Amino acid sequence: MARVNPNYRKLSAGYLFPEIERRVAAFQEENPAAKIHRLGIGNTTEALTPAVIAGLKDGVERLAAVETYSGYGDEQGQLELRRALSRYYDSLGAAIDPDEFFISDGAKPDAGNIQSIFSDNSIIAFQDPAYPVYVDSNVIAGRSGPYDPPQGLYSGFIYMRCSEENGFIPAPPSEKVDLIYLCSPNNPTGAVANRRQLRAFVDYARKHRAVIIFDAAYAEFINDPALPRTIFEIEGAAECAIEINSFSKFAGFTGVRLGWSIVPKALTVEDSEHAEVHRYWLRRQTTFFNGASNIAQRGGLAVLSVEGLRQCRELIGYYMENARIIGEGLRKHGLTVYGGENAPYLWVKAPGGLSSWEFFDRLLQEAHVVGTPGSGFGPSGEGYFRLSAFGHRPDIEAAVESITTRLEI
């Protein structure tokens, strides 16, 4: 008799975004003339750059001629693209061999799948608040106890609290853990770990033979040259870290789908040989994945060209100007706002001791603005609110004006 994986029953209900849409729909029904301003979107909104479009068109044209047609490609990714990524990391001060890159259809699948190459009884630590896929994938794998709704967390996991007191960057765990999930720049808080903070995690991981799973999907949004854009800028990280990254926000590939992971051959765990973890990720990918789209990979190559990087960084600058407009407007209105300087997300403290959902309702009812309650990202997100800089400039400006003229603090 077939049975379902019982770990799916442990998952907390997919509550956050359906509940947001339910409340917005109810408000719109009661106020049909109201203009809704959305600042909660985590999706890019501007057109792909000309250089990238040319690269994607080249990928299509190659399929139109027998001489350049390609079917299944290298499941690890086109060598030309992996070499281009290696050069890109060289420019960041990190030497990564092309053979250590694995091209995928995005950072989210890699973030969800990477845990499968580690022991079922691994002890997991998460930066909290966190992008939900880190937690959910480990629940499905059976590494957690039940979900505790009042606490907003799963038993059996270690939650590394991010707060105002620590600048939303936690210290390494006090106890021994096996896998550590970090995201910098962080989604949702917009905080970025500095070299000293990442060094503490690398030192911890090397001491305890733990593995850091480092999500760097927003690294290109970092403006401060003193802040690391990859964990491999930290000496010794190749022995203890896996990095996941993506073209989604970097180049607007949210719908094109292209990302990569880096699994260094030097990475070892308590019971592994040299390069064994690397081989297991290769085995996992070649078993479950036939490789990223050939067309998307030509687009990725275009992103990494000199002109492609220039144009994509110009587009990132557009979103970061949106972030400046949001942050400046809300701060002048008396709100406490974090992030938005080296990341496209702003982390707003709910005023007057309101809960995340209470502030959601106030913002919707008074200013007609939709954001994302911080509690949806983990227990440490309670009392905060995520706003996104992804959006068309006129819409961003209209939303900020609506907050500053309508929202009572």
C-alpha positions as CSV (number, residue, x, y, z in Angstrom):
1,M,0.0,0.0,0.0
2,A,1.4,3.4,-1.0
3,R,1.9,6.0,1.7
4,V,2.8,9.6,1.6
5,N,5.9,11.1,3.1
6,P,4.7,12.0,6.6
7,N,7.1,14.9,6.9
8,Y,4.9,16.9,4.5
9,R,2.3,16.9,7.3
10,K,4.8,18.7,9.6
11,L,5.0,21.7,7.3
12,S,3.3,24.8,8.6
13,A,0.5,25.7,6.3
14,G,1.4,27.8,3.2
15,Y,0.0,30.7,5.1
16,L,1.9,33.8,4.3
17,F,1.2,34.7,0.7
18,P,-2.3,33.2,0.4
19,E,-3.2,35.2,3.6
20,I,-1.8,38.4,2.1
21,E,-3.9,37.9,-1.1
22,R,-7.0,37.1,1.0
23,R,-6.7,40.3,3.0
24,V,-5.9,42.4,-0.1
25,A,-8.9,40.9,-2.0
26,A,-11.2,41.6,1.0
27,F,-10.0,45.2,1.2
28,Q,-10.4,45.7,-2.6
29,E,-13.9,44.4,-2.5
30,E,-14.9,46.8,0.2
31,N,-13.0,49.7,-1.5
32,P,-13.3,49.1,-5.2
33,A,-12.0,52.6,-6.1
34,A,-8.8,52.2,-4.0
35,K,-5.5,52.1,-5.9
36,I,-3.4,49.3,-4.4
37,H,0.4,49.9,-4.2
38,R,2.5,46.7,-4.0
39,L,5.9,46.9,-2.3
40,G,6.0,43.3,-1.3
41,I,7.1,41.8,-4.6
42,G,10.3,39.8,-4.7
43,N,10.2,39.6,-8.5
44,T,12.1,41.7,-11.0
45,T,10.0,44.1,-13.1
46,E,12.3,45.8,-15.6
47,A,13.1,44.5,-19.1
48,L,16.2,42.4,-19.7
49,T,19.1,44.4,-21.0
50,P,20.0,44.6,-24.7
51,A,23.2,42.6,-24.3
52,V,21.3,39.8,-22.5
53,I,18.5,39.8,-25.1
54,A,21.2,39.5,-27.8
55,G,22.7,36.5,-26.0
56,L,19.3,34.8,-25.6
57,K,18.5,35.4,-29.3
58,D,21.9,33.9,-30.2
59,G,20.9,30.8,-28.2
60,V,17.7,30.5,-30.2
61,E,19.4,31.0,-33.5
62,R,21.9,28.3,-32.7
63,L,19.0,25.8,-32.5
64,A,17.9,26.8,-36.0
65,A,20.9,25.5,-37.8
66,V,22.2,21.9,-38.0
67,E,25.8,23.1,-37.6
68,T,25.1,24.8,-34.3
69,Y,22.2,22.8,-32.9
70,S,22.7,21.2,-29.5
71,G,20.5,18.8,-27.7
72,Y,21.3,17.5,-24.2
73,G,24.3,19.4,-22.9
74,D,26.8,18.8,-20.0
75,E,24.6,18.3,-17.0
76,Q,27.1,20.3,-14.9
77,G,26.6,23.2,-17.3
78,Q,28.3,24.4,-20.5
79,L,32.1,24.6,-20.0
80,E,32.2,28.0,-21.6
81,L,29.8,29.4,-19.0
82,R,31.6,27.7,-16.1
83,R,34.8,29.3,-17.3
84,A,33.2,32.7,-17.5
85,L,31.9,32.3,-13.9
86,S,35.4,31.3,-12.8
87,R,36.7,34.6,-14.3
88,Y,33.9,36.5,-12.7
89,Y,34.9,35.1,-9.3
90,D,38.5,35.9,-10.0
91,S,37.4,39.5,-10.2
92,L,35.9,39.2,-6.7
93,G,39.2,37.8,-5.4
94,A,38.1,34.2,-5.2
95,A,39.9,31.5,-7.2
96,I,37.2,28.8,-8.2
97,D,38.0,26.1,-10.7
98,P,35.4,25.8,-13.6
99,D,34.9,22.2,-12.6
100,E,33.6,23.3,-9.2
101,F,30.6,25.2,-10.7
102,F,27.3,23.4,-11.2
103,I,24.9,25.3,-13.5
104,S,21.2,24.9,-12.6
105,D,17.8,26.4,-13.2
106,G,18.0,28.8,-10.2
107,A,19.2,29.2,-6.7
108,K,15.9,28.1,-5.1
109,P,16.1,24.5,-6.4
110,D,19.8,24.3,-5.4
111,A,19.0,25.7,-1.9
112,G,16.3,23.1,-1.5
113,N,18.2,20.1,-3.0
114,I,21.7,20.6,-1.5
115,Q,20.7,19.1,1.8
116,S,20.0,15.7,0.2
117,I,23.7,14.9,0.0
118,F,24.1,15.1,3.7
119,S,23.2,12.7,6.5
120,D,19.5,12.4,7.5
121,N,20.3,13.1,11.1
122,S,22.3,16.2,10.5
123,I,21.7,19.0,13.0
124,I,20.7,22.2,11.1
125,A,21.1,25.9,12.1
126,F,19.3,28.7,10.2
127,Q,19.7,32.4,10.2
128,D,16.4,33.6,11.5
129,P,14.4,35.2,9.8
130,A,15.2,33.2,6.7
131,Y,14.1,32.4,3.2
132,P,11.5,29.6,3.7
133,V,13.0,27.0,1.4
134,Y,16.0,26.4,3.7
135,V,13.7,25.3,6.6
136,D,11.0,23.6,4.5
137,S,13.4,21.4,2.6
138,N,14.9,20.1,5.8
139,V,11.5,19.5,7.3
140,I,10.6,17.4,4.3
141,A,13.8,15.5,4.7
142,G,12.8,14.5,8.2
143,R,15.3,16.5,10.2
144,S,12.8,18.4,12.4
145,G,10.4,17.7,15.1
146,P,6.8,19.1,14.9
147,Y,5.9,22.7,14.2
148,D,5.0,24.9,17.2
149,P,2.5,27.5,16.0
150,P,2.7,29.8,19.1
151,Q,6.5,29.9,18.8
152,G,6.6,29.9,15.0
153,L,9.4,27.3,14.8
154,Y,10.2,23.6,14.5
155,S,11.6,21.6,17.3
156,G,15.0,20.0,16.5
157,F,16.3,23.0,14.5
158,I,18.7,25.7,15.8
159,Y,17.5,29.2,15.0
160,M,20.2,31.9,15.0
161,R,18.3,35.0,16.0
162,C,18.8,38.2,13.9
163,S,17.9,41.3,15.8
164,E,18.5,45.0,16.0
165,E,21.1,44.2,18.7
166,N,23.3,42.2,16.4
167,G,22.6,44.2,13.3
168,F,20.5,41.3,11.9
169,I,23.7,39.2,11.5
170,P,23.9,36.3,14.1
171,A,26.9,34.8,15.8
172,P,27.7,31.2,15.1
173,P,25.8,28.6,17.2
174,S,26.9,27.9,20.7
175,E,26.3,24.2,20.3
176,K,27.7,21.8,17.6
177,V,25.7,21.7,14.4
178,D,26.3,20.1,11.0
179,L,24.8,22.4,8.4
180,I,24.5,26.2,8.7
181,Y,22.3,28.2,6.3
182,L,23.4,31.8,5.7
183,C,22.1,34.4,3.3
184,S,24.0,37.6,2.6
185,P,22.7,40.0,1.5
186,N,19.9,38.7,3.5
187,N,16.3,38.1,2.3
188,P,14.3,39.5,4.1
189,T,16.3,41.9,6.3
190,G,18.7,43.4,3.8
191,A,21.6,43.0,6.2
192,V,25.0,42.1,4.8
193,A,27.7,40.1,6.7
194,N,31.2,41.7,6.9
195,R,34.5,39.9,6.7
196,R,34.8,39.5,10.5
197,Q,31.4,38.0,10.8
198,L,31.9,35.6,8.0
199,R,35.3,34.7,9.4
200,A,33.6,33.7,12.6
201,F,31.4,31.2,10.8
202,V,34.2,29.8,8.7
203,D,36.3,29.3,11.8
204,Y,33.4,27.6,13.6
205,A,32.7,25.3,10.6
206,R,36.3,24.3,10.2
207,K,36.6,23.6,14.0
208,H,33.4,21.5,14.1
209,R,33.6,20.0,10.5
210,A,30.3,21.7,9.7
211,V,29.2,22.9,6.3
212,I,28.0,26.5,5.6
213,I,25.4,26.7,2.8
214,F,25.8,30.3,1.7
215,D,23.1,31.9,-0.4
216,A,24.7,34.9,-2.3
217,A,21.8,35.5,-4.7
218,Y,21.8,39.2,-4.0
219,A,25.6,39.7,-3.9
220,E,25.6,42.0,-7.0
221,F,23.5,44.5,-5.0
222,I,26.3,45.2,-2.6
223,N,27.6,48.8,-3.0
224,D,30.2,48.9,-0.2
225,P,33.5,47.5,-1.6
226,A,34.5,46.5,2.0
227,L,31.8,43.9,2.1
228,P,32.4,40.4,0.7
229,R,30.3,39.3,-2.3
230,T,31.2,35.7,-1.9
231,I,32.1,33.6,1.1
232,F,35.2,32.4,-0.8
233,E,36.8,35.8,-0.2
234,I,37.3,34.4,3.3
235,E,40.4,32.2,3.7
236,G,39.6,28.6,4.5
237,A,36.0,28.8,3.2
238,A,36.7,26.3,0.4
239,E,37.2,23.7,3.1
240,C,33.8,24.2,4.7
241,A,31.3,26.1,2.5
242,I,29.0,25.6,-0.5
243,E,27.8,28.8,-2.3
244,I,24.5,29.1,-4.2
245,N,23.9,32.0,-6.5
246,S,21.6,33.0,-9.4
247,F,21.1,35.3,-12.4
248,S,17.5,35.9,-11.2
249,K,17.9,39.2,-9.4
250,F,21.5,39.9,-10.8
251,A,20.2,40.0,-14.4
252,G,16.4,39.8,-14.2
253,F,16.3,36.0,-15.0
254,T,13.4,35.3,-12.6
255,G,11.5,33.8,-15.5
256,V,14.4,32.7,-17.6
257,R,15.7,30.5,-14.8
258,L,19.5,30.2,-14.5
259,G,21.7,29.8,-11.4
260,W,24.7,28.0,-10.1
261,S,26.2,26.3,-7.0
262,I,29.9,26.0,-6.1
263,V,31.0,22.8,-4.3
264,P,34.7,23.0,-3.8
265,K,36.7,19.8,-4.1
266,A,38.5,20.8,-0.9
267,L,35.3,20.6,1.1
268,T,35.2,17.6,3.4
269,V,33.0,16.5,6.3
270,E,33.5,14.2,9.2
271,D,33.3,11.0,7.2
272,S,34.2,12.0,3.7
273,E,37.3,11.8,1.5
274,H,38.8,14.6,-0.6
275,A,36.3,15.7,-3.3
276,E,33.6,13.2,-2.1
277,V,31.0,15.9,-1.3
278,H,31.7,17.4,-4.7
279,R,31.2,14.0,-6.4
280,Y,28.0,13.4,-4.6
281,W,26.5,16.7,-5.7
282,L,27.5,15.8,-9.3
283,R,25.9,12.4,-8.8
284,R,22.7,14.0,-7.5
285,Q,22.5,16.5,-10.3
286,T,23.2,14.0,-13.1
287,T,20.6,11.7,-11.6
288,F,17.7,14.2,-11.2
289,F,18.6,17.0,-13.6
290,N,19.3,17.1,-17.3
291,G,20.9,20.5,-17.3
292,A,19.8,24.1,-17.6
293,S,18.3,25.4,-20.9
294,N,20.9,25.9,-23.6
295,I,19.2,29.1,-24.5
296,A,19.3,30.4,-20.9
297,Q,23.0,29.5,-20.7
298,R,23.8,31.7,-23.8
299,G,22.0,34.5,-21.9
300,G,24.1,33.8,-18.9
301,L,27.3,34.1,-21.0
302,A,26.0,37.5,-22.2
303,V,25.5,38.6,-18.6
304,L,29.1,37.9,-17.8
305,S,30.5,39.8,-20.8
306,V,32.0,43.2,-20.3
307,E,29.0,45.0,-21.8
308,G,26.5,42.6,-20.1
309,L,27.9,43.2,-16.6
310,R,27.9,47.0,-17.3
311,Q,24.2,46.9,-18.4
312,C,23.1,44.6,-15.6
313,R,24.8,46.6,-12.9
314,E,23.1,49.7,-14.4
315,L,19.8,47.9,-13.9
316,I,20.7,47.0,-10.4
317,G,21.4,50.7,-9.8
318,Y,17.9,51.5,-10.9
319,Y,16.5,49.1,-8.2
320,M,18.8,50.5,-5.6
321,E,17.6,54.0,-6.4
322,N,14.1,52.6,-5.7
323,A,15.4,51.4,-2.4
324,R,16.9,54.8,-1.5
325,I,13.6,56.5,-2.3
326,I,11.6,54.0,-0.1
327,G,14.1,54.2,2.8
328,E,14.4,58.0,2.7
329,G,10.7,58.6,2.5
330,L,9.8,56.2,5.3
331,R,12.6,57.4,7.6
332,K,11.4,61.0,7.1
333,H,7.9,59.9,8.1
334,G,9.2,58.6,11.4
335,L,9.6,54.9,10.7
336,T,12.7,52.8,11.6
337,V,14.1,51.2,8.5
338,Y,17.0,48.8,8.0
339,G,18.6,47.5,4.8
340,G,18.1,49.0,1.4
341,E,21.8,50.1,1.1
342,N,23.4,46.9,-0.1
343,A,20.3,44.9,-0.8
344,P,17.0,45.4,-2.6
345,Y,15.0,44.7,0.6
346,L,14.1,47.1,3.4
347,W,13.3,45.8,6.9
348,V,10.8,48.1,8.6
349,K,10.1,48.0,12.3
350,A,6.4,48.1,13.0
351,P,5.6,51.3,14.9
352,G,4.0,51.5,18.3
353,G,4.7,47.9,19.2
354,L,2.3,46.6,16.5
355,S,2.7,43.0,15.3
356,S,3.7,42.2,11.7
357,W,0.2,41.5,10.7
358,E,-1.3,44.4,12.6
359,F,1.1,46.7,10.7
360,F,0.1,45.0,7.4
361,D,-3.5,45.8,8.1
362,R,-2.7,49.4,9.0
363,L,-0.6,49.9,6.0
364,L,-3.3,48.4,3.7
365,Q,-6.2,50.2,5.2
366,E,-4.6,53.7,5.6
367,A,-2.1,53.9,2.7
368,H,-3.3,51.1,0.4
369,V,0.2,49.7,0.4
370,V,1.0,45.9,0.5
371,G,4.2,44.5,1.9
372,T,5.2,41.3,3.5
373,P,4.8,40.6,7.3
374,G,8.2,39.7,8.8
375,S,6.7,37.0,10.9
376,G,6.2,34.9,7.8
377,F,10.0,34.5,7.5
378,G,10.5,33.1,11.0
379,P,9.9,33.9,14.7
380,S,12.6,36.6,14.8
381,G,10.7,38.5,12.0
382,E,7.8,39.3,14.3
383,G,7.3,43.0,14.7
384,Y,9.0,43.8,11.3
385,F,7.9,44.2,7.8
386,R,9.7,43.6,4.4
387,L,9.4,46.0,1.6
388,S,11.0,45.4,-1.8
389,A,12.7,47.8,-4.2
390,F,11.6,45.8,-7.3
391,G,9.1,47.8,-9.2
392,H,8.6,50.6,-11.7
393,R,9.8,53.9,-10.5
394,P,6.5,55.7,-10.8
395,D,4.8,52.9,-8.8
396,I,7.5,53.1,-6.1
397,E,7.2,56.9,-5.8
398,A,3.4,56.7,-5.6
399,A,3.6,54.0,-2.9
400,V,6.0,56.1,-0.8
401,E,3.8,59.2,-1.2
402,S,0.8,57.3,-0.1
403,I,2.6,56.1,3.0
404,T,3.9,59.5,3.9
405,T,0.6,61.3,3.4
406,R,-1.9,58.7,4.7
407,L,-0.2,56.5,7.3
408,E,-0.5,57.7,10.8
409,I,2.4,56.9,13.0
